[in-house]
């Protein structure tokens, strides 16, 4: 039986505005981030989408976003946290290394600085979301996570993914169908916040 996962990125944060690497660090949602969560809530309402279960990363920005989207009880899961950038946490985004042509992630660059590799994050998020979707009573699930975590997970199931097609903007909603242990990427719902 096909099940549906709506994987969503959190709303805009102060670190997003200041172009800081967030990772396992946290910063509060901005007023714009709260407004973005309101758009996501309206999207689900307008399309009559309800959830039997909801989950959030343990990070404040994801929990706060989920609480603005729905008032249903939810679980908090470390497995869908953002990538740990080690010593780069809280630093300026312009310190990130350039990617080689054709490279889609920073691979294991941050490991030597105490962070995680892209493959580790991908597998962590995939294992967590698979376990969620394998539960008998989970048919239509909302999970609020982070840009990098969502990106790496989507790349696993949709390797031809292009950042020109999906921007992974704040409060982007990624729709997946799950059946027989596999996720299928259906669409990305990006909001026009203007």
Secondary structure, 3 states (H helix, E strand, C coil): CCEEEEEEECCCEHHHHCCECCCCCCCCECHHHHHHHHHHHHHHHHCCCCCCEEEEECCHHHHHHHHHHCCCCCEEEHHHCCCCCHHHCCCEHHHCCCCCCCCCCCCCHHHHHCCCCHHHHHHHHHHHHHHHHHCCCCCEEEEEECHHHHHHHHHHHCCCCCCCCCCCCCCCEEEEEEECCEEEEEEEECCCCC
